[in-house]
Amino acid sequence: MEFQFLGGASEVGSLGLVVRDAGRTLLFDYGMTPTDPPSYPLRVPNNVDVAFLTHAHLDHSGMTPILSRLPKARVIATPVTLAVSNLLARDALKIARLEGYLPPYQSQDIGSLHAHATALGRHETFRHHGIEVELTPAGHIPGATMFRYRGEKDVLFSGDVQTIPTHLVKGAEPLECDILVLESTYSGKEHPDRTQTEHEFRDKVRETVERGGKVIVPAFAVGRAQEVLMTLAGTGFEVYLDGMARAVNSIYAAAPEYLSDPKRFRRAMDSVHVIEHQGERRHAVREADVIVTTGGMMDGGPVLFYVGELYRDANSSILLTGFQVEGSNGRQLMDEGTLTIDETTIRPACEIQKYDFSAHAGHSELVELARRTHARKVVLMHGDQREPLRDALAAEFEVLLPENGKSFTV
């Protein structure tokens, strides 16, 4: 059995793994890295038989429209993942054109891919011409799945995993395997207690509102915005939502089996004021206590309008809830206290705080997940500091640290 990473082996982003076994060629994820400019994985081989998409985030799904040009590849994913990845692919195409980048695919590629994709449920099995692959929940976000390929050896591909239950989803359900291909985003890093983090977040919102300020929460449209909204549910604050998360909410609400508590999700979303068009944004600035808005790294989206309106207000707060990649506006705000909007650098007077609402398993949780699979070998991917996790696993597993583009046999 031969593996080759097209991207995402030793970095977070552009993930793609080719598995060749018994004359078959399988692809697990095919993403991009939404940096400025975007970066892409190596070219996918033309002889891919089936592609399996773990979830919709662009670093896993962003290049899948290219697969529509291959002779026979078909894409397998949960219905939620297919719906959200379609939304994100079209948005990425729009952003590429606005920013002047040459997009790697066109809108017809997105349509063709999704017209021929196969949606499977969270515990179903894909069987086709001797290929057998089982789906099992990965936690992380609604619709995220791990895939177990039943071949010469059983291979479990994790995608992104979260082992603890959150407001939005239950924890991962790993299956036993011979070879575990495991993400390592938080290798060597632990998350703070989630309940305590949420308590501190709500306290900061309350403190900001009581001193007469507004709270801006930049949030990723897929997963993070919904977690924040559910964290704020029942607090009595006037919460407004803007950006692509509106459409994602509708997709999630239509697929209750992928949510931890569908009724609670609906109640939380029903309590939010949704911005339907740009003309309502000034009303939100006047009336809201909290504005949850895309984009999560503050490089674009409605968040820039709200920051432009409120950045001089020392009573207001900007509360970051997601990872801020190097070179992003959000990272610039964390590191230097400044933002760049329309080529103008500003220094917000607002209070700036960061809260860990991560949808990834921490270091010790990844170790425990590996033990639950009873694997003999662990292939670490999707991390830029894999060594601490390798060292933690080495006494119990044979651990491999592959590099992009280099084929290896397992």
N, C-alpha and C positions, 0 to 999 in steps of 0.2 A: 504494500500500500504506500503510495507516494503522495506527499503533501508539498504544496507550494503556496506561500503567501504572496499575493499580488500587492498587498499593502496592509498596514495595521499590525505587523508583527511586533515591532519595537517602538511603536508610537501609538497615540490615541487618535485615530482618524483613518479614513480611506481603507477600511477593512475589507479584505477579500481573501478567501482560502479556496484553493483548488485541491480536490482530493481525487486521485486516480486509483481505481481498484477494479480488478477483474474486467478490464476493457471498458469500464465506465468512467466518465469524467463529470464530477459534481462540483458545484460552486456554492460556497456558503458566504452569503453577504457580498455586496459590491458597493462600497461607499465612496464618499469624497470627503475632503476636509474643507469646510466653508471659511477658509482664511481669506486674506485680501492680498493677492488674488487667490482663488481656490487652488487646491492641489488635488491630484488624482492618483489612483492606483495604477499599477502596470496593466497593460492591455489584456483583456480576457481572451483565453483560447477559443477558437471557432468551434471546437468539437464538444462544448459543454452540453451534456444531456439534460440535466435538471439543475436549477438554481433554487436555493433555499434562503429565504429572507427572514432573519430573526425578529426584526422590528423596524420601525419607520424612521428613526433618527438618521439624518443625512450621512453621518459617518459610517453607517451600515447600508443604507438604501440609495444614496445619492447618485450612483452610477448605474442602477438597475435598468433605466430606460434603454441604455445601450444594448442590453441583452435582446431586445426585440429585433435587432439586426442579425442575430445569429441564426444559423440554419434550423436548429431544432430545440433550442433551450426553452424550457417553460419555467415559470417562477411559482414557487409554493410558499404560502404564508397564511397567517390567520386573516380573516376578513377585515378585522380592525387595522392590522398592519397594512394591508393593501389599500384601504380607503385613506389612511393618513399619509402613507408614502406617496400616493397620487397627489394629494394636496401639497405636500412639501416639494415634490419634484417640479410642479408647476410654479410654485413660488420661487424656487431656486432658479428656474429658467427666466422668470421675470426680473429677478435681481441681477442675474448675469447681463441681461440686456441693458438694464438701467446703469450698471456700473461699467459697461463697455467691455466686458469679457466675452470671448468667443465661447458660447455654450457647447458642451460636449454632446448634446442631444437636442432634438427638436420636439415640439409638442406632439407631433404624430408618433414619435417613438414612445412617449408616455402612454398615449391612447392605445397603441398596438400592444404594448407590454401588458397593460391591465385588461385588455380585451381577451387575452389568451392566458392569463394567470389562473391558478387554481387555489381557491380558498379552502382551508381545512380548519377544523375546530381544535381547541386547545389540547385535546388528548387523542386526536385521530392519528392514523398511520397512512402514509403515502406509499402505494405499491404500483410499480410500473416497470414492465420488462425486466423483472428480477431485482429492481431497486426497492429497498424497503427502508423507510425513514419514519421514525415516530416523533411526534410533537409532545412537548411537556412544558408547562409554564415556567417562565424565567423571572417572574416578578418584574422589576424595573419600571415598565409602563404597561398600560392595558394593551393586550395583544402580543406582547413580547413572548417569544418561545425559544426553548432550546431544542436542538434536533439530535436524535440518536440514529446514526446510520448503522444498519445491521449488515455488515459485510464480512470479509475475511476476519476482521476484528470489529468489535462494536466501538464506534466513535461517538462521543457526546460533544457537540459544539455548543458552547455556552451562550454565544452572543454577549450581551450585557446582562448581568444578573443582580438581583437584590434579594437577599435571603430573609430579611425581616419584613413583616407586614407593614404597610403604610395606609394612609387614609384611602388611597386609590386602588391598590392591588394587594393581594396576598403574596407571601414569599415564594421563592423559587421551589420547584419540585424536581430535583435532579434524579436521574435514572442511573442505574449501575452500568458500567462500561469497561472496556479494556483500555481505551485511550481517551483522556479528557482534554479537550482544547478549551482552555480557560482564560477569560479576560483577567487582566492584572492592573486595571486602572488605578486602584488604591493599594497596590503592593507597598508594604511598609507603612501604611497610613491607616489610622482608625478614625471612625466618625465619632463625634460627641453623642451623648445620649439623645435620641430623637425627641423624646417627650420633653426633656429639658430645653432643647433648642426651640421647639415650638412655643413653649412657655415664655422664653426670653423674647422671641419674635413678637408675640402678642403684647407683652409688656412694653416693648419699644413702640409699637403702634399706639398703644394707649397713652404712653408718655408724650408722644409727638402730638396726638390729637388734643390732649389736655393743655398743651402749651400753645395751641392755636395753629399748629402746622398741618400740612398734608403729607401723606406717605405715598411715595412712588415705589412700586415693586416691579422692577424689570424681571420678566419671567419668560422662559421658553414656552412656546405655545403647546408643546406636546409633553404632557406629564407634569411639568413643574407648575404651570399656572393653575392647574386643577388641584394639585396638592396644597398650594397656598390658599386658594379659595376655600377648600375644605377645612384648613387650619383656622381660617377666619370665621367660619360659619358659626352662627349663634353668639357672636361677640357683641352684636348691636351696632357695629360700625357701618357707615354707609360705604359700601365697596362697589367700585366700578371696574368693568372689564373692557379692555380694548385690544384689538389685534386678531391674529389668526386663531387664537385660542377659542374664539366663539365657534368657529367651524369644527374644531376638534371636539369641543363639548358635545356638539350634536352627534358626532360619530360615536363617541363613548356612550352617550345616553341611549343610542339605538342598539347597543351591544351589552346589555346588563350582565351577561354571563362572564364578562372580562373585568368586572369591577368588584372590589371587595364588598361594598355595600351600596347597591344600586339606588335604593330609596334615599339613603343619606346623601349620595351624590346629587340626585335630582333636587332634593331640598336645598342643598348648598348652592347649586347653580341657579335655582329659582329665586334665591335671596339676593342675587347680584344684579346691579344695574348694568346692562350691556350697551356699549356704544355702537350704534348701528351705522353711523356715518360721521364724517369729519366735523360737521357743523355742531355736533353734540359735545365736542371735546372741551370747549370753553365752559359749558355748563358743568362738566365733570370737575374742572379745576375749581369752580366756585363751590360746588355742593358736596364733593366726595370727601370722605375721611381717608380712604385708601384707593389708589388707582393701580390695578394689576394690569400690566401691559407688556406686549412684545416690543423690541427684541430683548432677549435675555442677556446678551452681551453688549447691548446699547450701541450697536453699530448701525442700526437702522430701525424703522418701524415707528409706531406712535410714541414710544417712550421718549424720543428726542423732542417731540412737541411739548410733552408735559415737563420735561427737564428745562426746556427753554422758557416755559412760563413760570417755573417755581425756583429756579436755581439761585435766585438772589435772596430767598426767604430762609433765614437761619433757623426758623422754627420748624421747618419741614425736614423730612428725612428721605433718603434714598436707601432702600434696604435690598441688597443683592442676595439672591438665593441660589445661584448656580455657579458652576465653574466658569472662570473668565480666562479665555485662552490668551496666550502671549500675543500682543499686538492689537487686542480688541480695545474698544472704548472702555469697557468695564474694567479691564486690567489696568488701563491707564488711570482710571478713577481711583482704584485701590492703591496703586503704587505711587502716584504723583498728585492725586487730588484734583486732577483736571479732566476735562472732556473736550473732544473736538466735534463741533457741529457745523456743517457747511463750511469746512476749512477754517473755522474760527475756534480758537482754544479758550475755554471758559474755566473758571474755578468756582464750582458751586459752593455757596455758603451753607447749604443743607448739611445736616449730619449724615455721615456715610457709615453704614454697618454691613457686615457680611454674615449670613447665616447658612449653615450646612444642611440643605434639604436634598442631599445627594440621593439619586436613585440607583447607585452602585453599592455592592457589598464592600465592606471594609476588609482590611488585611486578614484579621482573625476569622471573619465570616467566610472568606474565600478558602482558607485552610480547612474549615469545617465542611464546606460544600465538597471539596475534593475528597475528603474522607468518606463522605456519604455515598460517593460513586463507586468506591472500591476499585478504582482504576489502578492499572499497573504503571502507566506512563501518563505524565501531565505535560502538555504543550502550552506554554504561557505566551499570550499574545495581548494586543491592545493595551500596552502599557509602556511608558518610557523609563521606568525604573523597576524592572522585573526581578532584579537580583534578590531583594529582601524576601519576596515570596518564594523564589526558588530555594533559598537557604532554609526557609521554614518548612518546605515540603520535602527536601532532599533525603531526610532520614526514612521517609515512608514511601516515596515514589521515585521513579526515574524521571527527571525533569529536563525538558528540552527548551532552549531559547532560540527559536528560529529567526532568520533574517529575511527581509523582503527579497523575493526573486530567486532565492536559493532552494532548489528542490531537495527533499530529504525523505528517507524511507523510515517507516515506523512498523 
